[in-house]
Amino acid sequence: MTAVSISTLTFRTNALDGMEALQTAISQTQQQLSTGKSFQTAAGNPTGMAQVNQLDMELSASQQYVSNGTLASANLNLEAQALTDATNLLQSARDLAVQANNASLSATQRQDIATQLGQQLQQLVAIGNRTDGNGNYLFGGYASSTQPFVQNGNSVSYVGASQVSQVQISGNQRISGGDTGGSVFMNIPAGNGTFTTAAGAGNTGSASIGPGTVTNPSQWVPDTYTIAFTSATGYTVTNSSGATVTTGTYDPTTGGTISFKGIQVALSGGPTAGDTFKVAPAGQSSAFSTLSSLITTLGSTTLNSGQLATQISQSIEQIDGALNNLNGVQASVGGRINAVTASQSAAQSEQTQLQTSVSNIQSTDYAAATTQLSSEEIALQAAQDTYASLSKLSLFNYVS
């Protein structure tokens, strides 16, 4: 009697356990078919889940790089437009400077040009203070929430940061997300980039001096040189120590060039004895101070024709330097935009490969799963039928 009871209990327990296992298997197979994933957790496939987790991390990083690039590209395109507008404005200012460099203009006409330049100075400041869609200043660098340029009369100062944020656009590539106002508008070599020229404040003649050029860089010795006219035709060039560098004669009727230390400068007009001109190493200027100086020059009523022509020519040279700097920054911005585009294209291809790899590891084989589900359902039905049939046998009905 006891043996029979144990056997009956064992049969029921085993039968129920088997049917429960089949039901669990059916549930898992149905989940695979409904989700399209052959496993959901590490318990289902430890090795496969580890691979999927690693691929998911790489996919997430790639998607973040694309997002970073999209934001950077948007800001860089806004910067590119600002640089184009600044270039057009400075080109217009240059045209006005050339127009003003005409001895036949009256003081009133030059003042009219100075007024136009004053308006352009304000417009240039406004370009430097442009913001993106979130109100961040394009040229503020790290200090993107602070207005980078402050104007006080014709004086403009930069109060932004000296560095910009770096943006990660791929696993091994970072780009500058913008440019500082200092590098775009402020830190521009003065004069021709090597030296500057100026007419003496006490000059009484009509001679003017041009910006000059470097003819032999290896001979140039940075120093402050003075070209002093001892007569209307004779001059002496001295260095900052007063030592004579060269002497020569000048023809005021035709003008001419004076060469020394690997450079040459062109003079025109008629000097008088005692007139001087300075040649000094180029420091740094800014697009704003260049316009400001030009405005001051054109508004002056004390400069003679030679001094006026010299200062206007110097301003034109420095506007050219500002334009060259803007062109360089524009080329850099264009290169970074292209880098983002190339990076995003590569990232999209990488993401497709990663998604394919995840799918290959985790995706359900629908044909196999469907066949498996059918087999499991048949097995469960058979187990249930068998259990029901055996449960009705007299042995179970009558033996306690």
C-alpha positions as CSV (number, residue, x, y, z in Angstrom):
1,M,0.0,0.0,0.0
2,T,2.8,2.4,0.9
3,A,4.8,1.6,-2.3
4,V,1.7,2.2,-4.4
5,S,1.1,5.6,-2.7
6,I,4.6,6.7,-3.3
7,S,4.5,5.7,-6.9
8,T,1.2,7.5,-7.4
9,L,2.6,10.6,-5.8
10,T,5.8,10.4,-7.8
11,F,3.8,10.0,-11.0
12,R,1.7,13.0,-10.3
13,T,4.6,15.2,-9.3
14,N,6.7,14.3,-12.3
15,A,3.8,14.7,-14.7
16,L,2.9,18.1,-13.3
17,D,6.6,19.2,-13.3
18,G,6.9,18.1,-16.9
19,M,3.8,20.0,-18.0
20,E,5.0,23.1,-16.2
21,A,8.3,22.9,-17.9
22,L,6.6,22.5,-21.3
23,Q,4.4,25.5,-20.5
24,T,7.5,27.6,-19.5
25,A,9.2,26.6,-22.7
26,I,6.1,27.5,-24.7
27,S,5.9,30.9,-23.0
28,Q,9.6,31.5,-23.8
29,T,9.2,30.5,-27.4
30,Q,6.1,32.7,-27.7
31,Q,8.1,35.6,-26.3
32,Q,10.9,35.0,-28.8
33,L,8.3,35.2,-31.6
34,S,6.5,38.3,-30.3
35,T,9.7,40.3,-29.5
36,G,11.9,39.1,-32.3
37,K,14.6,38.4,-29.8
38,S,16.0,35.0,-29.0
39,F,16.9,36.0,-25.5
40,Q,16.2,38.9,-23.2
41,T,18.6,38.5,-20.3
42,A,22.0,37.0,-19.6
43,A,20.3,33.9,-18.2
44,G,19.0,33.1,-21.6
45,N,22.4,33.4,-23.3
46,P,25.3,34.7,-21.1
47,T,27.9,34.9,-23.9
48,G,25.4,36.4,-26.4
49,M,24.1,39.0,-23.9
50,A,27.6,40.1,-23.1
51,Q,28.3,40.7,-26.8
52,V,25.0,42.5,-27.3
53,N,25.7,44.8,-24.3
54,Q,29.1,45.7,-25.8
55,L,27.6,46.4,-29.2
56,D,24.8,48.5,-27.6
57,M,27.4,50.6,-25.8
58,E,29.3,51.2,-29.1
59,L,26.0,52.0,-30.9
60,S,25.0,54.5,-28.2
61,A,28.4,56.2,-28.4
62,S,28.2,56.5,-32.1
63,Q,24.7,58.0,-31.9
64,Q,26.0,60.5,-29.4
65,Y,28.9,61.5,-31.7
66,V,26.3,62.1,-34.5
67,S,24.3,64.3,-32.1
68,N,27.4,66.2,-31.1
69,G,28.3,66.7,-34.8
70,T,24.8,68.0,-35.6
71,L,24.9,70.6,-32.9
72,A,28.5,71.6,-33.8
73,S,27.6,71.9,-37.5
74,A,24.6,74.1,-36.8
75,N,26.8,76.5,-34.8
76,L,29.6,76.4,-37.4
77,N,27.1,77.3,-40.1
78,L,25.9,80.2,-38.1
79,E,29.5,81.3,-37.7
80,A,30.2,80.9,-41.4
81,Q,27.3,83.3,-42.2
82,A,28.5,85.8,-39.6
83,L,32.0,85.6,-41.1
84,T,30.6,86.2,-44.6
85,D,28.6,89.2,-43.4
86,A,31.7,90.6,-41.6
87,T,33.8,90.1,-44.8
88,N,31.2,91.9,-46.9
89,L,31.1,94.8,-44.4
90,L,34.9,95.2,-44.3
91,Q,35.1,95.1,-48.0
92,S,32.6,97.9,-48.1
93,A,34.7,99.8,-45.6
94,R,37.7,99.3,-47.7
95,D,35.9,100.7,-50.7
96,L,35.0,103.8,-48.6
97,A,38.7,104.1,-47.5
98,V,39.9,104.0,-51.1
99,Q,37.2,106.6,-52.0
100,A,38.4,108.8,-49.1
101,N,42.1,108.6,-50.2
102,N,41.6,111.3,-52.7
103,A,43.2,114.7,-52.1
104,S,40.4,116.5,-54.0
105,L,37.8,115.6,-51.3
106,S,36.7,118.3,-49.0
107,A,36.7,117.9,-45.2
108,T,32.9,117.7,-45.3
109,Q,33.0,114.8,-47.8
110,R,35.5,112.9,-45.7
111,Q,33.4,113.5,-42.6
112,D,30.4,112.0,-44.5
113,I,32.5,108.9,-45.2
114,A,33.6,108.8,-41.6
115,T,29.9,108.8,-40.6
116,Q,29.2,105.8,-42.8
117,L,32.2,104.0,-41.3
118,G,30.9,104.7,-37.8
119,Q,27.7,102.9,-38.8
120,Q,29.7,100.0,-40.2
121,L,31.7,99.8,-36.9
122,Q,28.4,99.4,-35.0
123,Q,27.3,96.7,-37.5
124,L,30.6,94.9,-37.1
125,V,30.2,94.8,-33.3
126,A,26.7,93.5,-33.8
127,I,28.0,90.7,-36.0
128,G,30.6,89.9,-33.3
129,N,27.8,89.6,-30.7
130,R,25.6,87.3,-32.6
131,T,24.0,84.3,-30.8
132,D,22.8,80.9,-31.7
133,G,19.3,79.6,-31.2
134,N,19.8,79.1,-27.5
135,G,21.1,82.6,-26.9
136,N,24.8,81.6,-26.6
137,Y,27.2,84.0,-28.2
138,L,29.0,82.6,-31.2
139,F,32.3,84.3,-30.6
140,G,32.4,84.2,-26.8
141,G,34.4,80.9,-26.5
142,Y,33.9,79.2,-23.1
143,A,32.2,82.4,-21.9
144,S,29.3,81.8,-24.4
145,S,26.7,83.4,-22.0
146,T,28.7,86.7,-21.8
147,Q,28.4,89.3,-24.6
148,P,32.0,89.2,-26.0
149,F,32.3,92.7,-27.5
150,V,31.7,95.9,-25.6
151,Q,31.6,99.3,-27.5
152,N,32.3,102.6,-25.9
153,G,32.2,105.3,-28.5
154,N,34.5,104.1,-31.3
155,S,36.5,101.9,-28.9
156,V,35.6,98.2,-28.8
157,S,37.0,95.7,-26.3
158,Y,36.8,91.9,-26.2
159,V,35.7,90.4,-22.9
160,G,35.0,86.8,-24.0
161,A,37.1,83.7,-23.3
162,S,40.4,82.9,-25.1
163,Q,39.5,79.2,-25.7
164,V,36.6,77.4,-27.3
165,S,34.9,74.1,-26.4
166,Q,36.1,70.9,-28.2
167,V,33.4,68.6,-29.6
168,Q,33.9,64.9,-29.9
169,I,32.5,63.8,-33.3
170,S,34.0,60.3,-33.4
171,G,35.9,57.9,-31.2
172,N,39.2,59.5,-32.2
173,Q,38.3,63.0,-33.5
174,R,37.5,66.3,-31.8
175,I,37.0,69.6,-33.4
176,S,36.6,73.2,-32.2
177,G,32.9,74.0,-31.9
178,G,33.6,77.7,-32.8
179,D,36.1,80.4,-32.7
180,T,36.8,83.1,-30.2
181,G,36.2,86.8,-31.0
182,G,39.8,87.4,-30.2
183,S,41.1,85.1,-32.9
184,V,38.5,86.3,-35.5
185,F,38.4,90.1,-35.0
186,M,41.1,91.2,-32.5
187,N,44.5,89.5,-32.9
188,I,45.4,90.7,-36.4
189,P,48.9,91.7,-37.3
190,A,49.2,95.4,-37.9
191,G,50.5,97.0,-41.1
192,N,51.6,94.6,-43.7
193,G,52.1,91.9,-41.0
194,T,55.9,92.6,-40.7
195,F,56.2,96.3,-40.1
196,T,54.1,99.5,-40.0
197,T,54.8,102.9,-41.4
198,A,53.7,106.3,-40.2
199,A,54.3,110.0,-41.0
200,G,55.7,112.2,-38.4
201,A,53.2,114.3,-36.5
202,G,55.3,117.5,-37.1
203,N,55.6,117.0,-40.8
204,T,55.0,120.2,-42.9
205,G,55.5,118.8,-46.4
206,S,53.0,116.9,-48.6
207,A,55.0,113.6,-48.8
208,S,53.3,110.4,-47.8
209,I,54.6,106.9,-47.2
210,G,53.0,103.6,-48.2
211,P,52.6,100.4,-46.2
212,G,55.8,98.9,-47.7
213,T,56.8,95.4,-48.5
214,V,59.4,92.8,-47.4
215,T,61.9,92.1,-50.2
216,N,64.3,89.8,-48.3
217,P,63.0,88.3,-45.0
218,S,66.5,87.1,-44.0
219,Q,67.8,90.6,-43.9
220,W,65.0,92.2,-42.0
221,V,66.0,93.2,-38.4
222,P,63.0,94.2,-36.3
223,D,63.6,97.7,-35.0
224,T,62.1,101.2,-35.1
225,Y,63.7,103.1,-38.0
226,T,63.4,106.8,-38.7
227,I,63.6,108.2,-42.2
228,A,64.6,111.9,-41.7
229,F,64.7,114.4,-44.6
230,T,67.6,116.7,-44.3
231,S,66.3,118.6,-47.3
232,A,63.5,118.3,-49.8
233,T,65.6,115.6,-51.6
234,G,68.1,114.2,-49.1
235,Y,67.3,111.6,-46.4
236,T,69.0,109.6,-43.7
237,V,67.7,106.3,-42.2
238,T,68.6,105.6,-38.6
239,N,67.8,102.8,-36.2
240,S,66.5,103.1,-32.7
241,S,70.0,103.7,-31.4
242,G,70.5,106.6,-33.7
243,A,73.0,104.7,-35.9
244,T,72.8,105.5,-39.6
245,V,71.5,102.6,-41.7
246,T,71.5,104.2,-45.1
247,T,71.3,107.6,-46.9
248,G,70.0,108.6,-50.2
249,T,68.3,111.1,-52.4
250,Y,64.6,111.4,-53.3
251,D,62.9,113.0,-56.3
252,P,59.7,114.7,-55.1
253,T,58.5,115.1,-58.7
254,T,58.4,111.3,-59.4
255,G,58.4,109.8,-55.9
256,G,60.3,106.6,-55.3
257,T,61.2,103.8,-52.9
258,I,63.7,103.6,-50.0
259,S,65.2,100.2,-49.4
260,F,67.1,99.0,-46.3
261,K,67.3,95.9,-44.1
262,G,65.4,93.7,-46.6
263,I,62.4,96.0,-47.0
264,Q,61.3,98.8,-49.2
265,V,58.8,101.6,-48.7
266,A,57.3,103.9,-51.3
267,L,57.1,107.6,-50.9
268,S,55.2,110.2,-52.9
269,G,54.8,113.9,-52.7
270,G,57.1,116.6,-51.6
271,P,58.8,116.5,-48.2
272,T,60.4,119.4,-46.5
273,A,63.6,119.5,-44.4
274,G,62.8,118.1,-40.9
275,D,60.0,115.8,-42.1
276,T,60.2,112.2,-40.7
277,F,58.7,108.9,-41.3
278,K,58.7,105.8,-39.0
279,V,59.1,102.2,-39.8
280,A,58.4,99.9,-36.9
281,P,57.8,96.2,-36.2
282,A,54.2,95.2,-36.6
283,G,52.3,94.6,-33.5
284,Q,48.7,93.6,-33.4
285,S,45.6,95.4,-34.3
286,S,41.9,94.6,-34.6
287,A,39.2,95.0,-37.2
288,F,37.4,97.4,-34.8
289,S,40.4,99.6,-34.0
290,T,41.3,99.8,-37.8
291,L,37.8,101.2,-38.5
292,S,38.0,103.4,-35.4
293,S,41.4,104.8,-36.5
294,L,40.1,105.5,-40.0
295,I,37.1,107.3,-38.6
296,T,39.4,109.5,-36.5
297,T,41.7,110.2,-39.5
298,L,38.9,111.2,-41.8
299,G,37.4,113.5,-39.1
300,S,40.7,115.3,-38.4
301,T,41.1,118.9,-39.4
302,T,44.8,119.2,-38.5
303,L,46.4,116.5,-40.7
304,N,48.1,117.7,-43.8
305,S,47.7,115.9,-47.1
306,G,50.8,113.7,-46.7
307,Q,49.8,112.6,-43.2
308,L,46.2,112.0,-44.3
309,A,47.3,109.9,-47.3
310,T,49.7,107.9,-45.1
311,Q,47.2,107.1,-42.4
312,I,44.4,106.1,-44.9
313,S,46.9,103.9,-46.8
314,Q,47.8,102.2,-43.5
315,S,44.1,101.7,-42.7
316,I,43.5,100.1,-46.1
317,E,46.5,97.7,-45.5
318,Q,45.1,96.7,-42.1
319,I,41.6,96.2,-43.5
320,D,43.3,93.8,-46.0
321,G,44.9,92.1,-43.0
322,A,41.5,91.7,-41.3
323,L,40.0,90.4,-44.5
324,N,42.8,87.8,-44.9
325,N,42.2,86.7,-41.3
326,L,38.5,86.3,-41.8
327,N,39.2,84.3,-45.0
328,G,41.5,82.0,-43.0
329,V,38.9,81.5,-40.3
330,Q,36.2,80.8,-42.9
331,A,38.4,78.1,-44.5
332,S,38.9,76.5,-41.1
333,V,35.1,76.6,-40.4
334,G,34.4,75.0,-43.8
335,G,37.0,72.3,-43.1
336,R,35.3,71.5,-39.7
337,I,31.9,71.4,-41.3
338,N,33.2,68.9,-43.9
339,A,34.8,66.9,-41.1
340,V,31.5,66.6,-39.3
341,T,29.7,65.5,-42.5
342,A,32.3,62.9,-43.2
343,S,32.2,61.7,-39.5
344,Q,28.5,61.4,-39.5
345,S,28.5,59.5,-42.8
346,A,31.0,57.0,-41.3
347,A,29.0,56.8,-38.1
348,Q,25.8,55.9,-40.0
349,S,27.6,53.1,-41.8
350,E,29.0,51.9,-38.4
351,Q,25.6,52.0,-36.8
352,T,24.2,49.9,-39.5
353,Q,26.9,47.3,-39.0
354,L,26.5,47.4,-35.2
355,Q,22.7,46.9,-35.5
356,T,23.2,44.0,-38.0
357,S,25.7,42.4,-35.5
358,V,23.2,42.7,-32.7
359,S,20.4,41.3,-34.9
360,N,22.6,38.4,-35.9
361,I,23.3,37.5,-32.3
362,Q,19.9,38.2,-30.7
363,S,17.3,38.0,-33.4
364,T,14.8,35.1,-33.4
365,D,15.0,32.5,-36.1
366,Y,11.2,32.6,-36.8
367,A,11.1,29.3,-38.8
368,A,13.0,27.4,-36.1
369,A,11.0,29.0,-33.3
370,T,7.7,28.4,-35.0
371,T,8.6,24.7,-35.5
372,Q,9.8,24.5,-31.9
373,L,6.5,26.1,-30.6
374,S,4.4,23.6,-32.6
375,S,6.5,20.7,-31.1
376,E,6.2,22.1,-27.6
377,E,2.5,22.5,-27.9
378,I,2.0,19.0,-29.2
379,A,4.2,17.6,-26.4
380,L,2.2,19.5,-23.8
381,Q,-1.1,18.3,-25.3
382,A,0.2,14.8,-25.2
383,A,1.4,15.1,-21.7
384,Q,-2.0,16.5,-20.6
385,D,-3.9,13.7,-22.3
386,T,-1.6,11.1,-20.9
387,Y,-2.0,12.5,-17.4
388,A,-5.8,12.7,-17.7
389,S,-6.0,9.1,-19.0
390,L,-3.8,7.6,-16.3
391,S,-5.6,9.5,-13.6
392,K,-8.8,7.7,-14.5
393,L,-7.3,4.2,-14.1
394,S,-8.8,2.1,-11.2
395,L,-5.5,1.9,-9.5
396,F,-5.7,5.6,-8.8
397,N,-9.4,5.6,-8.2
398,Y,-9.5,2.8,-5.7
399,V,-6.0,2.5,-4.1
400,S,-5.4,5.0,-1.3
